[in-house]
Amino acid sequence: MDDYPVSVDENGVKIKPEKMETEKLYHCIFKEKAMLVFKDSQDVMNCYEIEEKDLVEKIKKINNDDDLEKLFDEYLKGQDLNN
């Protein structure tokens, strides 16, 4: 996946913002953590790290970023956001 804008190697996460679409969520797994990255409408990079094991395992099984967004939609629907 040379065209994919987020990758990892032994030194960490590598991001190629010039290859990113605006407002699209990208991901990778690094040291058993999920790293989520997106570029907003003002070209600001937003990065998030997820350590929750169950969620990381689900993210590892994702084949494309559309499925990733669906996973988070479902995950958030299952959470009680008032707690």
mmCIF file of the N, C-alpha and C atoms, coordinates in Angstrom:
data_MODEL
# 
_entry.id   MODEL 
# 
loop_
_atom_site.group_PDB 
_atom_site.id 
_atom_site.type_symbol 
_atom_site.label_atom_id 
_atom_site.label_alt_id 
_atom_site.label_comp_id 
_atom_site.label_asym_id 
_atom_site.label_entity_id 
_atom_site.label_seq_id 
_atom_site.pdbx_PDB_ins_code 
_atom_site.Cartn_x 
_atom_site.Cartn_y 
_atom_site.Cartn_z 
_atom_site.occupancy 
_atom_site.B_iso_or_equiv 
_atom_site.pdbx_formal_charge 
_atom_site.auth_seq_id 
_atom_site.auth_comp_id 
_atom_site.auth_asym_id 
_atom_site.auth_atom_id 
_atom_site.pdbx_PDB_model_num 
ATOM 1   N N  . MET A 1 1  ? 0.839   -1.195 0.000  1.00 0.00 ? 1  MET A N  1 
ATOM 2   C CA . MET A 1 1  ? 0.000   0.000  0.000  1.00 0.00 ? 1  MET A CA 1 
ATOM 3   C C  . MET A 1 1  ? 0.874   1.246  0.000  1.00 0.00 ? 1  MET A C  1 
ATOM 4   N N  . ASP A 1 2  ? 1.638   1.428  -1.061 1.00 0.00 ? 2  ASP A N  1 
ATOM 5   C CA . ASP A 1 2  ? 2.512   2.586  -1.161 1.00 0.00 ? 2  ASP A CA 1 
ATOM 6   C C  . ASP A 1 2  ? 1.741   3.898  -1.229 1.00 0.00 ? 2  ASP A C  1 
ATOM 7   N N  . ASP A 1 3  ? 0.530   3.853  -1.751 1.00 0.00 ? 3  ASP A N  1 
ATOM 8   C CA . ASP A 1 3  ? -0.253  5.076  -1.875 1.00 0.00 ? 3  ASP A CA 1 
ATOM 9   C C  . ASP A 1 3  ? -0.989  5.444  -0.593 1.00 0.00 ? 3  ASP A C  1 
ATOM 10  N N  . TYR A 1 4  ? -1.046  4.526  0.356  1.00 0.00 ? 4  TYR A N  1 
ATOM 11  C CA . TYR A 1 4  ? -1.749  4.799  1.607  1.00 0.00 ? 4  TYR A CA 1 
ATOM 12  C C  . TYR A 1 4  ? -0.925  5.804  2.412  1.00 0.00 ? 4  TYR A C  1 
ATOM 13  N N  . PRO A 1 5  ? -1.544  6.883  2.887  1.00 0.00 ? 5  PRO A N  1 
ATOM 14  C CA . PRO A 1 5  ? -0.783  7.971  3.504  1.00 0.00 ? 5  PRO A CA 1 
ATOM 15  C C  . PRO A 1 5  ? -0.273  7.716  4.931  1.00 0.00 ? 5  PRO A C  1 
ATOM 16  N N  . VAL A 1 6  ? -0.665  6.607  5.547  1.00 0.00 ? 6  VAL A N  1 
ATOM 17  C CA . VAL A 1 6  ? -0.223  6.317  6.913  1.00 0.00 ? 6  VAL A CA 1 
ATOM 18  C C  . VAL A 1 6  ? 0.433   4.939  6.918  1.00 0.00 ? 6  VAL A C  1 
ATOM 19  N N  . SER A 1 7  ? 1.641   4.869  7.458  1.00 0.00 ? 7  SER A N  1 
ATOM 20  C CA . SER A 1 7  ? 2.355   3.601  7.528  1.00 0.00 ? 7  SER A CA 1 
ATOM 21  C C  . SER A 1 7  ? 3.192   3.563  8.798  1.00 0.00 ? 7  SER A C  1 
ATOM 22  N N  . VAL A 1 8  ? 3.729   2.383  9.101  1.00 0.00 ? 8  VAL A N  1 
ATOM 23  C CA . VAL A 1 8  ? 4.593   2.248  10.275 1.00 0.00 ? 8  VAL A CA 1 
ATOM 24  C C  . VAL A 1 8  ? 5.872   1.518  9.885  1.00 0.00 ? 8  VAL A C  1 
ATOM 25  N N  . ASP A 1 9  ? 6.924   1.806  10.627 1.00 0.00 ? 9  ASP A N  1 
ATOM 26  C CA . ASP A 1 9  ? 8.152   1.033  10.546 1.00 0.00 ? 9  ASP A CA 1 
ATOM 27  C C  . ASP A 1 9  ? 8.732   0.976  11.958 1.00 0.00 ? 9  ASP A C  1 
ATOM 28  N N  . GLU A 1 10 ? 9.946   0.482  12.095 1.00 0.00 ? 10 GLU A N  1 
ATOM 29  C CA . GLU A 1 10 ? 10.515  0.311  13.435 1.00 0.00 ? 10 GLU A CA 1 
ATOM 30  C C  . GLU A 1 10 ? 10.688  1.632  14.182 1.00 0.00 ? 10 GLU A C  1 
ATOM 31  N N  . ASN A 1 11 ? 10.681  2.748  13.464 1.00 0.00 ? 11 ASN A N  1 
ATOM 32  C CA . ASN A 1 11 ? 10.860  4.060  14.090 1.00 0.00 ? 11 ASN A CA 1 
ATOM 33  C C  . ASN A 1 11 ? 9.554   4.732  14.492 1.00 0.00 ? 11 ASN A C  1 
ATOM 34  N N  . GLY A 1 12 ? 8.428   4.213  14.026 1.00 0.00 ? 12 GLY A N  1 
ATOM 35  C CA . GLY A 1 12 ? 7.150   4.812  14.392 1.00 0.00 ? 12 GLY A CA 1 
ATOM 36  C C  . GLY A 1 12 ? 6.217   4.976  13.217 1.00 0.00 ? 12 GLY A C  1 
ATOM 37  N N  . VAL A 1 13 ? 5.249   5.858  13.408 1.00 0.00 ? 13 VAL A N  1 
ATOM 38  C CA . VAL A 1 13 ? 4.213   6.108  12.409 1.00 0.00 ? 13 VAL A CA 1 
ATOM 39  C C  . VAL A 1 13 ? 4.719   7.154  11.417 1.00 0.00 ? 13 VAL A C  1 
ATOM 40  N N  . LYS A 1 14 ? 4.500   6.888  10.151 1.00 0.00 ? 14 LYS A N  1 
ATOM 41  C CA . LYS A 1 14 ? 4.866   7.819  9.078  1.00 0.00 ? 14 LYS A CA 1 
ATOM 42  C C  . LYS A 1 14 ? 3.583   8.312  8.414  1.00 0.00 ? 14 LYS A C  1 
ATOM 43  N N  . ILE A 1 15 ? 3.458   9.624  8.281  1.00 0.00 ? 15 ILE A N  1 
ATOM 44  C CA . ILE A 1 15 ? 2.258   10.225 7.695  1.00 0.00 ? 15 ILE A CA 1 
ATOM 45  C C  . ILE A 1 15 ? 2.657   11.060 6.485  1.00 0.00 ? 15 ILE A C  1 
ATOM 46  N N  . LYS A 1 16 ? 1.924   10.866 5.393  1.00 0.00 ? 16 LYS A N  1 
ATOM 47  C CA . LYS A 1 16 ? 2.139   11.645 4.170  1.00 0.00 ? 16 LYS A CA 1 
ATOM 48  C C  . LYS A 1 16 ? 0.889   12.477 3.912  1.00 0.00 ? 16 LYS A C  1 
ATOM 49  N N  . PRO A 1 17 ? 0.800   13.663 4.526  1.00 0.00 ? 17 PRO A N  1 
ATOM 50  C CA . PRO A 1 17 ? -0.419  14.480 4.405  1.00 0.00 ? 17 PRO A CA 1 
ATOM 51  C C  . PRO A 1 17 ? -0.779  14.831 2.972  1.00 0.00 ? 17 PRO A C  1 
ATOM 52  N N  . GLU A 1 18 ? 0.209   14.928 2.100  1.00 0.00 ? 18 GLU A N  1 
ATOM 53  C CA . GLU A 1 18 ? -0.066  15.292 0.705  1.00 0.00 ? 18 GLU A CA 1 
ATOM 54  C C  . GLU A 1 18 ? -0.871  14.214 -0.014 1.00 0.00 ? 18 GLU A C  1 
ATOM 55  N N  . LYS A 1 19 ? -0.882  12.992 0.521  1.00 0.00 ? 19 LYS A N  1 
ATOM 56  C CA . LYS A 1 19 ? -1.651  11.899 -0.078 1.00 0.00 ? 19 LYS A CA 1 
ATOM 57  C C  . LYS A 1 19 ? -3.015  11.706 0.584  1.00 0.00 ? 19 LYS A C  1 
ATOM 58  N N  . MET A 1 20 ? -3.323  12.529 1.584  1.00 0.00 ? 20 MET A N  1 
ATOM 59  C CA . MET A 1 20 ? -4.575  12.372 2.325  1.00 0.00 ? 20 MET A CA 1 
ATOM 60  C C  . MET A 1 20 ? -5.702  13.185 1.702  1.00 0.00 ? 20 MET A C  1 
ATOM 61  N N  . GLU A 1 21 ? -6.890  12.591 1.707  1.00 0.00 ? 21 GLU A N  1 
ATOM 62  C CA . GLU A 1 21 ? -8.094  13.320 1.335  1.00 0.00 ? 21 GLU A CA 1 
ATOM 63  C C  . GLU A 1 21 ? -8.594  14.052 2.576  1.00 0.00 ? 21 GLU A C  1 
ATOM 64  N N  . THR A 1 22 ? -9.138  15.231 2.378  1.00 0.00 ? 22 THR A N  1 
ATOM 65  C CA . THR A 1 22 ? -9.681  16.009 3.487  1.00 0.00 ? 22 THR A CA 1 
ATOM 66  C C  . THR A 1 22 ? -10.873 15.283 4.108  1.00 0.00 ? 22 THR A C  1 
ATOM 67  N N  . GLU A 1 23 ? -10.918 15.272 5.455  1.00 0.00 ? 23 GLU A N  1 
ATOM 68  C CA . GLU A 1 23 ? -12.026 14.698 6.225  1.00 0.00 ? 23 GLU A CA 1 
ATOM 69  C C  . GLU A 1 23 ? -12.188 13.198 6.038  1.00 0.00 ? 23 GLU A C  1 
ATOM 70  N N  . LYS A 1 24 ? -11.150 12.500 5.631  1.00 0.00 ? 24 LYS A N  1 
ATOM 71  C CA . LYS A 1 24 ? -11.210 11.042 5.529  1.00 0.00 ? 24 LYS A CA 1 
ATOM 72  C C  . LYS A 1 24 ? -10.343 10.453 6.633  1.00 0.00 ? 24 LYS A C  1 
ATOM 73  N N  . LEU A 1 25 ? -10.850 9.438  7.300  1.00 0.00 ? 25 LEU A N  1 
ATOM 74  C CA . LEU A 1 25 ? -10.156 8.808  8.414  1.00 0.00 ? 25 LEU A CA 1 
ATOM 75  C C  . LEU A 1 25 ? -9.219  7.714  7.901  1.00 0.00 ? 25 LEU A C  1 
ATOM 76  N N  . TYR A 1 26 ? -7.965  7.749  8.361  1.00 0.00 ? 26 TYR A N  1 
ATOM 77  C CA . TYR A 1 26 ? -6.957  6.745  8.020  1.00 0.00 ? 26 TYR A CA 1 
ATOM 78  C C  . TYR A 1 26 ? -6.485  6.080  9.305  1.00 0.00 ? 26 TYR A C  1 
ATOM 79  N N  . HIS A 1 27 ? -5.930  4.879  9.179  1.00 0.00 ? 27 HIS A N  1 
ATOM 80  C CA . HIS A 1 27 ? -5.489  4.178  10.385 1.00 0.00 ? 27 HIS A CA 1 
ATOM 81  C C  . HIS A 1 27 ? -4.276  3.300  10.134 1.00 0.00 ? 27 HIS A C  1 
ATOM 82  N N  . CYS A 1 28 ? -3.619  2.944  11.234 1.00 0.00 ? 28 CYS A N  1 
ATOM 83  C CA . CYS A 1 28 ? -2.558  1.943  11.230 1.00 0.00 ? 28 CYS A CA 1 
ATOM 84  C C  . CYS A 1 28 ? -2.443  1.397  12.654 1.00 0.00 ? 28 CYS A C  1 
ATOM 85  N N  . ILE A 1 29 ? -1.738  0.303  12.787 1.00 0.00 ? 29 ILE A N  1 
ATOM 86  C CA . ILE A 1 29 ? -1.499  -0.302 14.107 1.00 0.00 ? 29 ILE A CA 1 
ATOM 87  C C  . ILE A 1 29 ? -0.006  -0.191 14.390 1.00 0.00 ? 29 ILE A C  1 
ATOM 88  N N  . PHE A 1 30 ? 0.324   0.335  15.579 1.00 0.00 ? 30 PHE A N  1 
ATOM 89  C CA . PHE A 1 30 ? 1.714   0.462  15.989 1.00 0.00 ? 30 PHE A CA 1 
ATOM 90  C C  . PHE A 1 30 ? 1.819   0.103  17.467 1.00 0.00 ? 30 PHE A C  1 
ATOM 91  N N  . LYS A 1 31 ? 2.638   -0.891 17.778 1.00 0.00 ? 31 LYS A N  1 
ATOM 92  C CA . LYS A 1 31 ? 2.860   -1.342 19.159 1.00 0.00 ? 31 LYS A CA 1 
ATOM 93  C C  . LYS A 1 31 ? 1.541   -1.622 19.885 1.00 0.00 ? 31 LYS A C  1 
ATOM 94  N N  . GLU A 1 32 ? 0.676   -2.398 19.224 1.00 0.00 ? 32 GLU A N  1 
ATOM 95  C CA . GLU A 1 32 ? -0.611  -2.822 19.786 1.00 0.00 ? 32 GLU A CA 1 
ATOM 96  C C  . GLU A 1 32 ? -1.554  -1.661 20.106 1.00 0.00 ? 32 GLU A C  1 
ATOM 97  N N  . LYS A 1 33 ? -1.355  -0.534 19.440 1.00 0.00 ? 33 LYS A N  1 
ATOM 98  C CA . LYS A 1 33 ? -2.258  0.610  19.555 1.00 0.00 ? 33 LYS A CA 1 
ATOM 99  C C  . LYS A 1 33 ? -2.734  0.967  18.160 1.00 0.00 ? 33 LYS A C  1 
ATOM 100 N N  . ALA A 1 34 ? -3.965  1.420  18.078 1.00 0.00 ? 34 ALA A N  1 
ATOM 101 C CA . ALA A 1 34 ? -4.491  1.906  16.804 1.00 0.00 ? 34 ALA A CA 1 
ATOM 102 C C  . ALA A 1 34 ? -4.233  3.403  16.725 1.00 0.00 ? 34 ALA A C  1 
ATOM 103 N N  . MET A 1 35 ? -3.698  3.818  15.613 1.00 0.00 ? 35 MET A N  1 
ATOM 104 C CA . MET A 1 35 ? -3.454  5.228  15.372 1.00 0.00 ? 35 MET A CA 1 
ATOM 105 C C  . MET A 1 35 ? -4.424  5.685  14.293 1.00 0.00 ? 35 MET A C  1 
ATOM 106 N N  . LEU A 1 36 ? -5.200  6.708  14.589 1.00 0.00 ? 36 LEU A N  1 
ATOM 107 C CA . LEU A 1 36 ? -6.170  7.255  13.645 1.00 0.00 ? 36 LEU A CA 1 
ATOM 108 C C  . LEU A 1 36 ? -5.724  8.645  13.249 1.00 0.00 ? 36 LEU A C  1 
ATOM 109 N N  . VAL A 1 37 ? -5.804  8.937  11.969 1.00 0.00 ? 37 VAL A N  1 
ATOM 110 C CA . VAL A 1 37 ? -5.327  10.219 11.460 1.00 0.00 ? 37 VAL A CA 1 
ATOM 111 C C  . VAL A 1 37 ? -6.325  10.751 10.433 1.00 0.00 ? 37 VAL A C  1 
ATOM 112 N N  . PHE A 1 38 ? -6.596  12.049 10.512 1.00 0.00 ? 38 PHE A N  1 
ATOM 113 C CA . PHE A 1 38 ? -7.324  12.683 9.411  1.00 0.00 ? 38 PHE A CA 1 
ATOM 114 C C  . PHE A 1 38 ? -6.926  14.142 9.294  1.00 0.00 ? 38 PHE A C  1 
ATOM 115 N N  . LYS A 1 39 ? -7.133  14.664 8.086  1.00 0.00 ? 39 LYS A N  1 
ATOM 116 C CA . LYS A 1 39 ? -6.829  16.056 7.781  1.00 0.00 ? 39 LYS A CA 1 
ATOM 117 C C  . LYS A 1 39 ? -8.161  16.776 7.644  1.00 0.00 ? 39 LYS A C  1 
ATOM 118 N N  . ASP A 1 40 ? -8.352  17.814 8.453  1.00 0.00 ? 40 ASP A N  1 
ATOM 119 C CA . ASP A 1 40 ? -9.639  18.501 8.415  1.00 0.00 ? 40 ASP A CA 1 
ATOM 120 C C  . ASP A 1 40 ? -9.702  19.508 7.265  1.00 0.00 ? 40 ASP A C  1 
ATOM 121 N N  . SER A 1 41 ? -10.821 20.207 7.163  1.00 0.00 ? 41 SER A N  1 
ATOM 122 C CA . SER A 1 41 ? -11.064 21.110 6.040  1.00 0.00 ? 41 SER A CA 1 
ATOM 123 C C  . SER A 1 41 ? -10.096 22.290 6.003  1.00 0.00 ? 41 SER A C  1 
ATOM 124 N N  . GLN A 1 42 ? -9.395  22.537 7.103  1.00 0.00 ? 42 GLN A N  1 
ATOM 125 C CA . GLN A 1 42 ? -8.406  23.620 7.140  1.00 0.00 ? 42 GLN A CA 1 
ATOM 126 C C  . GLN A 1 42 ? -6.979  23.068 7.030  1.00 0.00 ? 42 GLN A C  1 
ATOM 127 N N  . ASP A 1 43 ? -6.867  21.813 6.581  1.00 0.00 ? 43 ASP A N  1 
ATOM 128 C CA . ASP A 1 43 ? -5.584  21.124 6.420  1.00 0.00 ? 43 ASP A CA 1 
ATOM 129 C C  . ASP A 1 43 ? -4.827  20.938 7.730  1.00 0.00 ? 43 ASP A C  1 
ATOM 130 N N  . VAL A 1 44 ? -5.542  20.860 8.831  1.00 0.00 ? 44 VAL A N  1 
ATOM 131 C CA . VAL A 1 44 ? -4.934  20.582 10.135 1.00 0.00 ? 44 VAL A CA 1 
ATOM 132 C C  . VAL A 1 44 ? -4.967  19.073 10.355 1.00 0.00 ? 44 VAL A C  1 
ATOM 133 N N  . MET A 1 45 ? -3.822  18.501 10.723 1.00 0.00 ? 45 MET A N  1 
ATOM 134 C CA . MET A 1 45 ? -3.735  17.061 10.987 1.00 0.00 ? 45 MET A CA 1 
ATOM 135 C C  . MET A 1 45 ? -4.283  16.764 12.381 1.00 0.00 ? 45 MET A C  1 
ATOM 136 N N  . ASN A 1 46 ? -5.100  15.741 12.464 1.00 0.00 ? 46 ASN A N  1 
ATOM 137 C CA . ASN A 1 46 ? -5.666  15.293 13.732 1.00 0.00 ? 46 ASN A CA 1 
ATOM 138 C C  . ASN A 1 46 ? -5.269  13.840 13.915 1.00 0.00 ? 46 ASN A C  1 
ATOM 139 N N  . CYS A 1 47 ? -4.654  13.517 15.057 1.00 0.00 ? 47 CYS A N  1 
ATOM 140 C CA . CYS A 1 47 ? -4.180  12.164 15.319 1.00 0.00 ? 47 CYS A CA 1 
ATOM 141 C C  . CYS A 1 47 ? -4.723  11.685 16.655 1.00 0.00 ? 47 CYS A C  1 
ATOM 142 N N  . TYR A 1 48 ? -5.142  10.437 16.694 1.00 0.00 ? 48 TYR A N  1 
ATOM 143 C CA . TYR A 1 48 ? -5.681  9.839  17.908 1.00 0.00 ? 48 TYR A CA 1 
ATOM 144 C C  . TYR A 1 48 ? -5.062  8.468  18.108 1.00 0.00 ? 48 TYR A C  1 
ATOM 145 N N  . GLU A 1 49 ? -4.833  8.129  19.352 1.00 0.00 ? 49 GLU A N  1 
ATOM 146 C CA . GLU A 1 49 ? -4.253  6.839  19.714 1.00 0.00 ? 49 GLU A CA 1 
ATOM 147 C C  . GLU A 1 49 ? -5.291  6.073  20.526 1.00 0.00 ? 49 GLU A C  1 
ATOM 148 N N  . ILE A 1 50 ? -5.551  4.827  20.140 1.00 0.00 ? 50 ILE A N  1 
ATOM 149 C CA . ILE A 1 50 ? -6.522  3.996  20.844 1.00 0.00 ? 50 ILE A CA 1 
ATOM 150 C C  . ILE A 1 50 ? -5.787  2.807  21.445 1.00 0.00 ? 50 ILE A C  1 
ATOM 151 N N  . GLU A 1 51 ? -5.961  2.617  22.758 1.00 0.00 ? 51 GLU A N  1 
ATOM 152 C CA . GLU A 1 51 ? -5.301  1.519  23.446 1.00 0.00 ? 51 GLU A CA 1 
ATOM 153 C C  . GLU A 1 51 ? -6.265  0.418  23.881 1.00 0.00 ? 51 GLU A C  1 
ATOM 154 N N  . GLU A 1 52 ? -7.568  0.671  23.840 1.00 0.00 ? 52 GLU A N  1 
ATOM 155 C CA . GLU A 1 52 ? -8.562  -0.306 24.284 1.00 0.00 ? 52 GLU A CA 1 
ATOM 156 C C  . GLU A 1 52 ? -8.450  -1.579 23.444 1.00 0.00 ? 52 GLU A C  1 
ATOM 157 N N  . LYS A 1 53 ? -8.042  -2.681 24.088 1.00 0.00 ? 53 LYS A N  1 
ATOM 158 C CA . LYS A 1 53 ? -7.688  -3.913 23.372 1.00 0.00 ? 53 LYS A CA 1 
ATOM 159 C C  . LYS A 1 53 ? -8.788  -4.434 22.462 1.00 0.00 ? 53 LYS A C  1 
ATOM 160 N N  . ASP A 1 54 ? -10.029 -4.483 22.943 1.00 0.00 ? 54 ASP A N  1 
ATOM 161 C CA . ASP A 1 54 ? -11.128 -5.002 22.118 1.00 0.00 ? 54 ASP A CA 1 
ATOM 162 C C  . ASP A 1 54 ? -11.312 -4.168 20.852 1.00 0.00 ? 54 ASP A C  1 
ATOM 163 N N  . LEU A 1 55 ? -11.244 -2.868 21.008 1.00 0.00 ? 55 LEU A N  1 
ATOM 164 C CA . LEU A 1 55 ? -11.425 -1.983 19.859 1.00 0.00 ? 55 LEU A CA 1 
ATOM 165 C C  . LEU A 1 55 ? -10.231 -2.087 18.906 1.00 0.00 ? 55 LEU A C  1 
ATOM 166 N N  . VAL A 1 56 ? -9.023  -2.185 19.432 1.00 0.00 ? 56 VAL A N  1 
ATOM 167 C CA . VAL A 1 56 ? -7.834  -2.341 18.587 1.00 0.00 ? 56 VAL A CA 1 
ATOM 168 C C  . VAL A 1 56 ? -7.940  -3.634 17.770 1.00 0.00 ? 56 VAL A C  1 
ATOM 169 N N  . GLU A 1 57 ? -8.396  -4.723 18.391 1.00 0.00 ? 57 GLU A N  1 
ATOM 170 C CA . GLU A 1 57 ? -8.544  -5.992 17.666 1.00 0.00 ? 57 GLU A CA 1 
ATOM 171 C C  . GLU A 1 57 ? -9.538  -5.858 16.527 1.00 0.00 ? 57 GLU A C  1 
ATOM 172 N N  . LYS A 1 58 ? -10.632 -5.123 16.744 1.00 0.00 ? 58 LYS A N  1 
ATOM 173 C CA . LYS A 1 58 ? -11.609 -4.912 15.674 1.00 0.00 ? 58 LYS A CA 1 
ATOM 174 C C  . LYS A 1 58 ? -11.007 -4.068 14.557 1.00 0.00 ? 58 LYS A C  1 
ATOM 175 N N  . ILE A 1 59 ? -10.223 -3.069 14.914 1.00 0.00 ? 59 ILE A N  1 
ATOM 176 C CA . ILE A 1 59 ? -9.601  -2.203 13.919 1.00 0.00 ? 59 ILE A CA 1 
ATOM 177 C C  . ILE A 1 59 ? -8.596  -2.992 13.086 1.00 0.00 ? 59 ILE A C  1 
ATOM 178 N N  . LYS A 1 60 ? -7.884  -3.928 13.699 1.00 0.00 ? 60 LYS A N  1 
ATOM 179 C CA . LYS A 1 60 ? -6.899  -4.745 12.973 1.00 0.00 ? 60 LYS A CA 1 
ATOM 180 C C  . LYS A 1 60 ? -7.549  -5.529 11.834 1.00 0.00 ? 60 LYS A C  1 
ATOM 181 N N  . LYS A 1 61 ? -8.828  -5.860 11.970 1.00 0.00 ? 61 LYS A N  1 
ATOM 182 C CA . LYS A 1 61 ? -9.527  -6.661 10.973 1.00 0.00 ? 61 LYS A CA 1 
ATOM 183 C C  . LYS A 1 61 ? -10.115 -5.820 9.834  1.00 0.00 ? 61 LYS A C  1 
ATOM 184 N N  . ILE A 1 62 ? -10.007 -4.517 9.936  1.00 0.00 ? 62 ILE A N  1 
ATOM 185 C CA . ILE A 1 62 ? -10.586 -3.620 8.942  1.00 0.00 ? 62 ILE A CA 1 
ATOM 186 C C  . ILE A 1 62 ? -9.753  -3.654 7.657  1.00 0.00 ? 62 ILE A C  1 
ATOM 187 N N  . ASN A 1 63 ? -10.437 -3.761 6.525  1.00 0.00 ? 63 ASN A N  1 
ATOM 188 C CA . ASN A 1 63 ? -9.746  -3.801 5.230  1.00 0.00 ? 63 ASN A CA 1 
ATOM 189 C C  . ASN A 1 63 ? -9.732  -2.467 4.505  1.00 0.00 ? 63 ASN A C  1 
ATOM 190 N N  . ASN A 1 64 ? -10.691 -1.603 4.818  1.00 0.00 ? 64 ASN A N  1 
ATOM 191 C CA . ASN A 1 64 ? -10.700 -0.300 4.151  1.00 0.00 ? 64 ASN A CA 1 
ATOM 192 C C  . ASN A 1 64 ? -11.243 0.764  5.099  1.00 0.00 ? 64 ASN A C  1 
ATOM 193 N N  . ASP A 1 65 ? -11.007 2.017  4.752  1.00 0.00 ? 65 ASP A N  1 
ATOM 194 C CA . ASP A 1 65 ? -11.350 3.104  5.663  1.00 0.00 ? 65 ASP A CA 1 
ATOM 195 C C  . ASP A 1 65 ? -12.847 3.368  5.758  1.00 0.00 ? 65 ASP A C  1 
ATOM 196 N N  . ASP A 1 66 ? -13.627 2.968  4.751  1.00 0.00 ? 66 ASP A N  1 
ATOM 197 C CA . ASP A 1 66 ? -15.076 3.097  4.873  1.00 0.00 ? 66 ASP A CA 1 
ATOM 198 C C  . ASP A 1 66 ? -15.574 2.179  5.982  1.00 0.00 ? 66 ASP A C  1 
ATOM 199 N N  . ASP A 1 67 ? -15.028 0.958  6.043  1.00 0.00 ? 67 ASP A N  1 
ATOM 200 C CA . ASP A 1 67 ? -15.392 0.031  7.118  1.00 0.00 ? 67 ASP A CA 1 
ATOM 201 C C  . ASP A 1 67 ? -14.954 0.573  8.472  1.00 0.00 ? 67 ASP A C  1 
ATOM 202 N N  . LEU A 1 68 ? -13.841 1.280  8.509  1.00 0.00 ? 68 LEU A N  1 
ATOM 203 C CA . LEU A 1 68 ? -13.359 1.873  9.756  1.00 0.00 ? 68 LEU A CA 1 
ATOM 204 C C  . LEU A 1 68 ? -14.369 2.886  10.286 1.00 0.00 ? 68 LEU A C  1 
ATOM 205 N N  . GLU A 1 69 ? -14.876 3.726  9.415  1.00 0.00 ? 69 GLU A N  1 
ATOM 206 C CA . GLU A 1 69 ? -15.862 4.710  9.841  1.00 0.00 ? 69 GLU A CA 1 
ATOM 207 C C  . GLU A 1 69 ? -17.146 4.029  10.319 1.00 0.00 ? 69 GLU A C  1 
ATOM 208 N N  . LYS A 1 70 ? -17.562 2.956  9.646  1.00 0.00 ? 70 LYS A N  1 
ATOM 209 C CA . LYS A 1 70 ? -18.741 2.206  10.085 1.00 0.00 ? 70 LYS A CA 1 
ATOM 210 C C  . LYS A 1 70 ? -18.510 1.589  11.460 1.00 0.00 ? 70 LYS A C  1 
ATOM 211 N N  . LEU A 1 71 ? -17.301 1.061  11.690 1.00 0.00 ? 71 LEU A N  1 
ATOM 212 C CA . LEU A 1 71 ? -16.967 0.484  12.993 1.00 0.00 ? 71 LEU A CA 1 
ATOM 213 C C  . LEU A 1 71 ? -17.134 1.525  14.094 1.00 0.00 ? 71 LEU A C  1 
ATOM 214 N N  . PHE A 1 72 ? -16.635 2.724  13.877 1.00 0.00 ? 72 PHE A N  1 
ATOM 215 C CA . PHE A 1 72 ? -16.746 3.760  14.905 1.00 0.00 ? 72 PHE A CA 1 
ATOM 216 C C  . PHE A 1 72 ? -18.170 4.243  15.082 1.00 0.00 ? 72 PHE A C  1 
ATOM 217 N N  . ASP A 1 73 ? -18.935 4.307  14.002 1.00 0.00 ? 73 ASP A N  1 
ATOM 218 C CA . ASP A 1 73 ? -20.355 4.655  14.133 1.00 0.00 ? 73 ASP A CA 1 
ATOM 219 C C  . ASP A 1 73 ? -21.056 3.647  15.036 1.00 0.00 ? 73 ASP A C  1 
ATOM 220 N N  . GLU A 1 74 ? -20.818 2.356  14.773 1.00 0.00 ? 74 GLU A N  1 
ATOM 221 C CA . GLU A 1 74 ? -21.427 1.305  15.588 1.00 0.00 ? 74 GLU A CA 1 
ATOM 222 C C  . GLU A 1 74 ? -20.905 1.340  17.029 1.00 0.00 ? 74 GLU A C  1 
ATOM 223 N N  . TYR A 1 75 ? -19.621 1.549  17.185 1.00 0.00 ? 75 TYR A N  1 
ATOM 224 C CA . TYR A 1 75 ? -19.015 1.608  18.519 1.00 0.00 ? 75 TYR A CA 1 
ATOM 225 C C  . TYR A 1 75 ? -19.631 2.738  19.346 1.00 0.00 ? 75 TYR A C  1 
ATOM 226 N N  . LEU A 1 76 ? -19.772 3.903  18.733 1.00 0.00 ? 76 LEU A N  1 
ATOM 227 C CA . LEU A 1 76 ? -20.329 5.043  19.455 1.00 0.00 ? 76 LEU A CA 1 
ATOM 228 C C  . LEU A 1 76 ? -21.807 4.847  19.779 1.00 0.00 ? 76 LEU A C  1 
ATOM 229 N N  . LYS A 1 77 ? -22.533 4.182  18.897 1.00 0.00 ? 77 LYS A N  1 
ATOM 230 C CA . LYS A 1 77 ? -23.945 3.900  19.171 1.00 0.00 ? 77 LYS A CA 1 
ATOM 231 C C  . LYS A 1 77 ? -24.079 2.968  20.375 1.00 0.00 ? 77 LYS A C  1 
ATOM 232 N N  . GLY A 1 78 ? -23.089 2.102  20.576 1.00 0.00 ? 78 GLY A N  1 
ATOM 233 C CA . GLY A 1 78 ? -23.126 1.149  21.685 1.00 0.00 ? 78 GLY A CA 1 
ATOM 234 C C  . GLY A 1 78 ? -22.654 1.723  23.008 1.00 0.00 ? 78 GLY A C  1 
ATOM 235 N N  . GLN A 1 79 ? -22.111 2.910  22.989 1.00 0.00 ? 79 GLN A N  1 
ATOM 236 C CA . GLN A 1 79 ? -21.592 3.529  24.213 1.00 0.00 ? 79 GLN A CA 1 
ATOM 237 C C  . GLN A 1 79 ? -22.662 4.405  24.853 1.00 0.00 ? 79 GLN A C  1 
ATOM 238 N N  . ASP A 1 80 ? -22.681 4.415  26.181 1.00 0.00 ? 80 ASP A N  1 
ATOM 239 C CA . ASP A 1 80 ? -23.538 5.349  26.903 1.00 0.00 ? 80 ASP A CA 1 
ATOM 240 C C  . ASP A 1 80 ? -22.725 6.619  27.088 1.00 0.00 ? 80 ASP A C  1 
ATOM 241 N N  . LEU A 1 81 ? -22.960 7.601  26.243 1.00 0.00 ? 81 LEU A N  1 
ATOM 242 C CA . LEU A 1 81 ? -22.146 8.813  26.241 1.00 0.00 ? 81 LEU A CA 1 
ATOM 243 C C  . LEU A 1 81 ? -22.442 9.745  27.426 1.00 0.00 ? 81 LEU A C  1 
ATOM 244 N N  . ASN A 1 82 ? -23.412 9.386  28.247 1.00 0.00 ? 82 ASN A N  1 
ATOM 245 C CA . ASN A 1 82 ? -23.725 10.221 29.413 1.00 0.00 ? 82 ASN A CA 1 
ATOM 246 C C  . ASN A 1 82 ? -22.895 9.851  30.627 1.00 0.00 ? 82 ASN A C  1 
ATOM 247 N N  . ASN A 1 83 ? -22.145 8.777  30.558 1.00 0.00 ? 83 ASN A N  1 
ATOM 248 C CA . ASN A 1 83 ? -21.311 8.365  31.718 1.00 0.00 ? 83 ASN A CA 1 
ATOM 249 C C  . ASN A 1 83 ? -19.958 8.980  31.653 1.00 0.00 ? 83 ASN A C  1 
# 
